[in-house]
Amino acid sequence: MTKENILKRLRRVLRIVGRVLLFGSALVIAILVAAHFAWKYSGSKEWKLELDKNGVQVYSLKAPGSTLKRFKAVRRVKTTLNRAVAEMISTDLEDCAEWMGAKCVIETIQPWNPQEMYHIHLFRINYPSPFSPREFILKVQVSQDPQTKAVLVKFDSVPDKLPRNECCLRVEYMHNSWRFTPLENGEVEAELQMNMDEGLPYFLVNRFIPGSLYEGFSVLERRYNREKWLNAKLDLVKEQ
């Protein structure tokens, strides 16, 4: 076989390999697109238990039309309403770092409004590479049911309160809430409902949030009963 024939055969083989790879790539892309839309429009819109361990229950809810799940975590804690709420609405840098990491930044945008029981703050948090830092502008509002004494603390994003900062990605959508319900024997039921989009890949969020919530809820009692909160007393919160 001549050198010219060998080259012709090699070119034919390469063309075939190229077509196979092209077809394979197109097939993979088609499968991924189909899987994405199948996932997006699936869901029962009902809470499903994902994790139940050491007194912590984590639930997820998948709604048709959304790629991100919503999450809920619940546990009982030996503490008081005042301690739990004081921790939740704190604007101390130490408490920000306790919840969100050592490089947390917090700034007051609108101080506490005692009539409407809310304040507005900016939180800036570093995310692991390759993700850019995230910036949250949140309205934190407190209300208490006069009959049950349950306290609701809502965290709602108000992204247009300040101009955008080039350092960070401004989180547009966040509607999280904590509900603290007093129980017998000095316990409080803490419930977090998480409904937010931090601009992260949805398959990572859906996969890792349950474990992250479990870890956070495992240390709630320690956080709420730190020495700085032992004598916490808020005018807006009445114990049972």
TAVEN-V111368 format. One record per residue. N is the residue number from 1. RES is the residue in one small letter. OMEGA is omega in radians with two decimals (none if undefined). NEAR is the number of other ideal C-beta (glycine too) atoms within 8 Angstrom. Layout:
# TAVEN-V111368
N|RES|OMEGA|NEAR + N|RES|OMEGA|NEAR
This chain:
# TAVEN-V111368
1|m|-3.09|3 + 2|t|3.10|5 + 3|k|-3.13|5 + 4|e|3.12|6 + 5|n|3.11|8 + 6|i|3.14|9 + 7|l|3.12|8 + 8|k|3.13|8 + 9|r|3.13|8 + 10|l|3.13|8 + 11|r|3.11|8 + 12|r|3.13|8 + 13|v|-3.13|8 + 14|l|3.10|8 + 15|r|3.12|8 + 16|i|3.12|8 + 17|v|3.13|8 + 18|g|3.14|8 + 19|r|3.13|8 + 20|v|3.13|8 + 21|l|3.13|8 + 22|l|3.12|8 + 23|f|-3.14|8 + 24|g|3.13|8 + 25|s|3.12|8 + 26|a|3.13|8 + 27|l|3.12|8 + 28|v|3.13|8 + 29|i|3.14|8 + 30|a|3.12|8 + 31|i|-3.14|8 + 32|l|3.12|8 + 33|v|3.13|8 + 34|a|3.13|8 + 35|a|3.13|8 + 36|h|-3.09|9 + 37|f|3.06|8 + 38|a|3.11|8 + 39|w|-3.07|8 + 40|k|-3.05|10 + 41|y|3.04|8 + 42|s|3.04|7 + 43|g|-3.13|9 + 44|s|-3.08|5 + 45|k|3.10|7 + 46|e|3.11|5 + 47|w|3.09|7 + 48|k|-3.14|9 + 49|l|3.11|8 + 50|e|-3.03|7 + 51|l|3.09|10 + 52|d|-3.00|6 + 53|k|3.06|6 + 54|n|3.08|4 + 55|g|3.14|5 + 56|v|3.04|14 + 57|q|3.10|9 + 58|v|-3.12|15 + 59|y|3.03|12 + 60|s|3.10|13 + 61|l|3.10|13 + 62|k|3.13|12 + 63|a|3.06|8 + 64|p|3.14|9 + 65|g|3.14|5 + 66|s|3.07|9 + 67|t|3.13|6 + 68|l|2.99|8 + 69|k|2.87|10 + 70|r|-3.10|11 + 71|f|3.08|14 + 72|k|3.08|13 + 73|a|-3.06|15 + 74|v|2.95|10 + 75|r|3.05|11 + 76|r|-3.10|9 + 77|v|3.05|12 + 78|k|-3.09|7 + 79|t|3.08|11 + 80|t|3.08|9 + 81|l|-3.08|14 + 82|n|3.13|12 + 83|r|-3.10|13 + 84|a|-3.10|16 + 85|v|3.11|16 + 86|a|3.11|11 + 87|e|-3.06|12 + 88|m|-3.05|9 + 89|i|-3.12|10 + 90|s|3.07|8 + 91|t|3.08|9 + 92|d|3.12|6 + 93|l|3.12|8 + 94|e|-3.13|6 + 95|d|3.06|10 + 96|c|3.14|14 + 97|a|3.12|11 + 98|e|-3.10|7 + 99|w|-2.89|7 + 100|m|3.10|8 + 101|g|-2.99|7 + 102|a|-3.06|4 + 103|k|3.11|7 + 104|c|3.04|13 + 105|v|3.14|10 + 106|i|3.12|11 + 107|e|3.08|6 + 108|t|3.10|10 + 109|i|3.10|9 + 110|q|-3.06|7 + 111|p|-3.06|5 + 112|w|3.08|5 + 113|n|-3.02|9 + 114|p|3.13|6 + 115|q|-3.12|4 + 116|e|3.04|5 + 117|m|3.06|9 + 118|y|2.93|10 + 119|h|-3.11|12 + 120|i|-3.10|12 + 121|h|3.02|12 + 122|l|3.03|13 + 123|f|3.08|13 + 124|r|-3.02|13 + 125|i|3.03|13 + 126|n|3.08|5 + 127|y|3.13|8 + 128|p|3.05|3 + 129|s|0.21|3 + 130|p|-3.05|2 + 131|f|-3.14|7 + 132|s|3.07|6 + 133|p|3.10|10 + 134|r|3.13|14 + 135|e|3.14|14 + 136|f|2.91|12 + 137|i|-2.95|14 + 138|l|2.95|13 + 139|k|-3.10|11 + 140|v|-3.04|13 + 141|q|-3.07|10 + 142|v|3.02|14 + 143|s|-3.14|8 + 144|q|3.08|11 + 145|d|-3.07|9 + 146|p|-3.14|4 + 147|q|-3.07|4 + 148|t|-3.05|6 + 149|k|3.06|13 + 150|a|-3.12|10 + 151|v|3.10|14 + 152|l|3.07|11 + 153|v|-3.08|14 + 154|k|3.09|12 + 155|f|-3.09|12 + 156|d|3.13|9 + 157|s|3.03|14 + 158|v|-2.90|9 + 159|p|-3.07|8 + 160|d|3.11|4 + 161|k|3.13|8 + 162|l|3.03|8 + 163|p|3.14|3 + 164|r|3.13|5 + 165|n|-3.08|9 + 166|e|-3.07|4 + 167|c|-2.86|6 + 168|c|2.98|10 + 169|l|3.12|8 + 170|r|3.12|11 + 171|v|-3.04|14 + 172|e|-2.96|6 + 173|y|3.03|7 + 174|m|3.08|13 + 175|h|3.14|10 + 176|n|3.10|11 + 177|s|3.01|10 + 178|w|3.05|12 + 179|r|3.13|12 + 180|f|-3.08|14 + 181|t|-3.13|10 + 182|p|3.12|11 + 183|l|3.10|8 + 184|e|3.05|4 + 185|n|3.06|4 + 186|g|3.13|6 + 187|e|3.07|11 + 188|v|3.02|13 + 189|e|3.11|12 + 190|a|3.12|14 + 191|e|3.05|11 + 192|l|2.95|13 + 193|q|-3.04|10 + 194|m|3.13|11 + 195|n|-3.00|7 + 196|m|3.08|10 + 197|d|-3.11|8 + 198|e|-3.12|8 + 199|g|3.11|6 + 200|l|3.10|8 + 201|p|-3.01|5 + 202|y|-3.13|8 + 203|f|3.06|6 + 204|l|-3.14|8 + 205|v|-3.10|12 + 206|n|-3.10|10 + 207|r|-2.93|6 + 208|f|-3.11|8 + 209|i|-3.14|11 + 210|p|3.12|11 + 211|g|3.12|8 + 212|s|3.10|8 + 213|l|3.11|14 + 214|y|-3.14|13 + 215|e|3.14|8 + 216|g|-3.12|10 + 217|f|3.13|13 + 218|s|-3.09|8 + 219|v|-3.12|8 + 220|l|-3.08|11 + 221|e|3.10|9 + 222|r|-3.10|7 + 223|r|-3.09|9 + 224|y|-3.08|12 + 225|n|3.03|10 + 226|r|-3.05|9 + 227|e|-3.07|4 + 228|k|-3.11|4 + 229|w|-3.03|12 + 230|l|-3.13|8 + 231|n|-3.13|4 + 232|a|3.12|10 + 233|k|-3.12|5 + 234|l|3.14|8 + 235|d|-3.05|5 + 236|l|-3.10|8 + 237|v|3.09|11 + 238|k|3.11|5 + 239|e|-3.11|8 + 240|q|none|4
